[in-house]
Each structure stands twice: as C-alpha cells, then as structure tokens.
Amino acid sequence: MELFNVNRRNFLKMTGISAGGLILGWSVPKFAIAATADNEHSLNAYLLISTDNTITLFSPNPEIGQGVKTALPMIIAEELEADWQAVVVKQSTIDSKLYKRQAAGGSRSVNVSWDKLRYAGASAKLMLIKAASLEWQVAEAECFAENAHVIHKATQRKLSYGELAEKAALLDVPADKQVKLKSVNEYNLIGKRVGGVDNAAIVTGQPLFGIDQQIPNMLYATYAKCPAYNGKPISANLAEVKQQPGVIDAFIIKGSRSPRQLPHGVAIVGTSTWAVFKAKQILKVKWDTKKAAKDSLTQLQAQAGKFALHDKGDQALLTQGDVKQGFKQAEQTVSSLYTYPYLAHTPLEPMNASAWYTGDALHIWAPAQIPQGGKSLAAKYCKLDESKVVFHQTRVGGGFGRRLANDYVMEAVAISKQIKQPVQYVSTREEDTTHDHYRPSAFFKMKAGIDKQGKISAWQEHFITLGGNKKAGGPAGRILPEFPAPLLSNFELTQSLVKSRMPIGAMRAPISNGVAFPLQSFLHEISTAAKRDHLEFLLEILGDPVWLKPNNKDSLHTGRAAEVLKLAATKAGWGKPLAKGQGMGIAFYFSHSTPVAQVVELSVDSNKKIKLHKITVAADAGPIVNLSGAEHQCQGSVIDGISIAMGQEITFTNGVVEQTNFDDYPLQRINGIPEIEVHFIQSDFQPTGLGEPALPPTAPALCNAIAAATGERVYQLPLNKSGFSL
C-alpha cells in the first residue's frame, strides 16, 4: 500500500491554508484533503483533528442503511486509538481521484476498505507517537497511544493528538512493514455493539435524507413517464396543467438513448410537491409507443412453459460427469418445476434528487448508490467538466439496487437545466413502482437421481430465464459454480431465454435472491424422498473442507458453510419434538462471499395461515466490525425475504406494470415478524458483506418448514398464490 505525505510548506502553497497538518494518501493526489480552519489539521483523506482534540472521520461510501457510516470510521478509530465518544463522523465529498470507488452495492464496503482503513489509522498513530517522542526527546518505544493521546510510559506525561498533529506533518510516512496492525484480541472497539452515528439525528427528524434537502429559492417537480417502458411523449395538455394551483411550468423532456440514464417524460414544476402531484393527476399525454416494451407476463410464462416441457435448454452452462449414467444408477428420481416472479425494489424513501444548474456549474443533492456515476452522467448532459459538478451525497432511505441506476438524478438535472433554478424532483410511489428496473422471473425444471445410499447420483437442471432481449445478462443470469454443482459427480445445467424488453436490474442479493429458493427447496425435496435428515444430507454433500474455486477466498468454502449450518441448527434446536402442524426448515446459501444458514420454525393451521415462531440465522463474515449493525443487517434481510416469499409479485400487460403501491405490492408488517436470532462465526478470514447474504436462504428455509409441517411442497412464489398467508 503506497502512502505519502507532503511537507507543511508545500502543502500550504498548494492549498492556500494557514494551518499545518499531517497529510497521508493512498494512490491519491498529494494534496489529499485540505484543513478547513486554523485550528484543524488534516491527517489524510479520512481524518481531521482539531486542536481541542476532536477527531473528524470521513466515511466515503453512501450510507443506505447498511451501517457503513458507522462501521468504516470504527476501523480507522480502532487502529488510531481514538476516543470514539469524541469522534465526529461526516459523509465525505464525492471525489473519484481522492477516494476511488464510492458506491454502495455488492456488500463490498467493509471488505474492500478493511486493510486500507486499518493502515490509515495505524500509520497516523505511529506518526503521532514519533512526534511526541521528538517533543520529549525519548525513544518511540517508550511511548504508547490511548484515547487520542500519546503517553510516555515512565513519566506518564501525555500530549493530545490535537497538540501533535502539526508536528507530525514534518515526518515521513512509515513504510507498511513499519506499521504494526492490531491483532483481534487487542481490539477495543471493533466487534462491540455501537449505535449508528446518525441515530439521534434520525429520531429527532434532522435533514439527512435526499428528500429533506432545502435550497434557497428551490422549486419542486415531478415527472410522468409513458406507462409502457421506453415510450415517448408526443404532446400533452401542458396549458391546462400550468393553470393548476401552485404550478409554475410544465414541459416535455427528451430522454437519452438509454432510459436507465434519462427516460423520456413530462416534467411539472411548482411551488410544492403536493401541487405538482395534484397537477399530475389531470395530465393527459399522447404517447409514441412504437419502440416501447409490449410484453405481457402471461405470454412470457406460456413460452417458459413450453421450454419447461424439455429437460434441457439450447445453451449449455455447466456439465460434469455422465448424467445419463448417473440416472441409470438411480433407485428413484425426483422431477419438479419451480418458479419465482418479477419483483420491484420499493425503497421507502421515494426516488428523489435536487439539482441546481447555473449555466457554468451544477450542484446535485441525491440519495445515490453510485454517486460518481450520477456526477459523470450529469456533467455530460450539461456539457460541463466534471470539476464543475458537485455531488452532495445524502443519507439514503433504502436502495436495494434501485438506486444503482441514476435516472432519478438525471430527471432532476434535466428539469433544473430547463428552468435554470434549483429544483427538488420527487417521484410518486405509483410512478416508481411502475417504472422500476425489476428483479426478473425464472423457471427451474430440475430432475435428480437418488442412489441406494440416498445420495444424489445425477442432477439435471434446465434454467429458463425471463430477462434480457438478446442474452440472459446481469440479474437474469447465473453465478457459477454454485452449490451443489461442483460437489456432484454427474451434473448438467442448461439454459433457455424467454426474450423480454421489460427493464431489469439488480436487487438486494442479485441472482441469489431468486436462485436460492428453487435450489435449496429441491435439495430438501430430494432428502425427503430419500428419507434422510436434511441437515445431515447437506453436510454430507459439503464433505471435507475445500474451496470450490481453489485459492479463491471469494468462493464458497465447504467447511465454513458446514459450520454455519451446524451453528444455526444447534441454536434452533434442530431435531427437537414438534407438535402436529409445526415444522422446521433449514437452508443455506453463499452470497457476496458470505455463507449464511437459517432455520425457520413455524406452524400452519387448516386454513393455511402461517405463524412464524422463530428464525435462527448463522453467518461467517469474518471479523465483525459493529456487532449491532451486523445483526440488524441480517434481521433486515430476513424481513425482506419474508416479504418476497409471502406476497410480492410484479405483473404486466402490453408493457404496462399493473401494481402501483403498497396496497397491491405489500411489504411485510411488523406483526408478522417473529423473533430473529442472529449468530456469527468470527473467523480469521477477510471481512465480507452482510447487507445482502442473509436474504437468499429465507424463502427456501420457510418453504422447507411448510413442507415439514404440512407435507405440501411449495413450487412457486409468492406463497399467497398457493393459498398461504401470515
């Protein structure tokens, strides 16, 4: 890891400030980050120390509820020996040169920042210790750091970091080999339960979110898009709309070639969000739908059904061994067809962004997952150099992959560019639900052979995906190899594509959020047919501890998977006697480099009403930074998984989505959520993500429990299509 510093004189020349400081950087310009006042000293792009010893830590990644605004600064503070109670955390600026990747997606924030932030804190601490040793004319070994002070062991003299920062600026940055990182047993902060740094501001209604932003002279806007995806407005009753109370302007905006960047539509601008929402209700638009999507779900499902008549698709994805021979060796076979639906993201904070185009500059305030992408798109649209675009990252009221696209940012930018005033754009819930980038649907035709020992002798899988117009890309594809394929002697996976122009996109735990249900349910169906205990059956398949991809620590390690299965089963009381109508189901999945197992305990009455008693989660995500945040991420994922399993489905006819709001696309209410108990195996592996991996196992564990309680196998989601309810 390359670090460098800048001497005080040259730094002051470059930044024009009057205060000294210690500057460190990681593959960033040597001016790193400027001090903001005479009493503040910038140690690096992540640190600012004031003379009163207040330490400001900057979190570079968007906070979308996954807790990184707390967890990432905790990593720095641990190695820095900062006093967490005196730490102030702020969202950093959006600057790709300074911070490289600033994004929220893929559960990668802690994983990719772990080493970098540890060295940031530890290197700064070492330089502060050296500065103190020079001040006291003693050896560095005679000094140690504690609670943002450097202390001389023999005399107990101490200096605060605020008193030392300027002197430390004159020192060379230590090489990596000189920096000693803490061992796990030396942690004082990491692994503890720490409240979110924004918690107090959230509960007291402080303006943290995108929708909270207020700009002087700001107007408000909303945007109407063609009901069928990618249609274009030809004309509209703009004069009538402009006459509505509080409306200032209404106009057509020509979109970009990609609707994911800027969709075609009609903007309405007014003095309040309520005014433009009301005006939108009387908006009448003549749409050009020649290039719009015209898909109907029933037709796509009919095509999928025809493909499902065949055990094999036209594209081979993975083949190993001799499947035909494996079926010949089978004592019995199990064949089933599973399916899951299209889904919408529906984050609770509506899609919104604020923009202020001045002609020669642009400011954006947005709850984005990829702010750097939004900044780049906006600069090109306004024909500005990116240095003239300032992106103010706000806290995000839920992303789940919806805000990976920056269409909502561009809608605000396009409106502000037109009116040349600051504007806040807010989408209606109906507009967002009907113009999402949906999790695609799929069908799984699966067949397995079971030998005399109750083991899988052959597995044949026909994956039928309803996503993509030319190929099954992104969230409509597969992540290979995935369990159990590499551990079976005879395996064949083929694919068929049902072409569709409906927009699709990544959703929390992309691909895994759908695939886990058929794969883990079918495994339970096989073990039931073989009259095997399902936990024992899964552990037998996992076998000896190995990486599925040799030397690739981002692949599944069978030993880690086995341990989370055993932990979840033990904590849940797997195998205990249950009353009639009760059942336990277990499932596990490997997503975003983290194995997670779940046990669902429930009961089902004669009317198919489900009562969830308890859900037990076990995960191995390496060292846990913030235990409170980690638990909450797993619990939130399970709740999302319950919503997905029970009643969520997007349908469409002639390219028009039929669900509009939470009345016909329900989120699970708190009264249907059971106790969710979370356990972690804190292994020595690199920390991995927790914002997504606990979602995929929920649906199959739930459905396996239903099968155990009732004997009825669930082959399609959502469960309400089979008559089940909570």
HUURQUI-V620761 format. One record per run of one state. SS is the DSSP state (a for helix, b for strand, c for the rest). FROM is the first residue (numbers start at 1). TO is the last residue. If there is no record, write none. Layout:
ss=(SS SS)
from=(FROM FROM)
to=(TO TO)
This chain:
ss=(c b c a c b c b c b c b c a c a b c a c a c a b c b c b a c a c a c a c b a c b c b c b c a c b c b c a c b c a c b c a c b c b c b c b c a c a b c b c a c a c b c a c b c b c b c a c a c b c b c a c a c b c b a c b c b c b c a c b c b c b c a c b c a c b c a c b c)
from=(1 3 5 8 16 24 27 40 45 47 51 55 60 68 81 84 87 92 96 100 109 137 140 143 147 149 153 158 161 169 176 179 184 187 199 204 209 210 213 219 225 228 229 232 237 238 243 247 254 265 271 273 281 285 289 297 308 315 321 323 329 332 341 342 344 352 358 362 367 371 383 386 389 394 395 396 402 405 407 420 423 427 429 435 438 440 441 451 456 467 474 477 485 488 491 498 504 505 512 530 534 543 547 548 557 558 573 582 592 594 605 609 621 627 648 650 651 652 654 656 658 670 673 675 681 696 711 716 717 719 723 725 726)
to=(2 4 7 15 23 26 39 44 46 50 54 59 67 80 83 86 91 95 99 108 136 139 142 146 148 152 157 160 168 175 178 183 186 198 203 208 209 212 218 224 227 228 231 236 237 242 246 253 264 270 272 280 284 288 296 307 314 320 322 328 331 340 341 343 351 357 361 366 370 382 385 388 393 394 395 401 404 406 419 422 426 428 434 437 439 440 450 455 466 473 476 484 487 490 497 503 504 511 529 533 542 546 547 556 557 572 581 591 593 604 608 620 626 647 649 650 651 653 655 657 669 672 674 680 695 710 715 716 718 722 724 725 726)
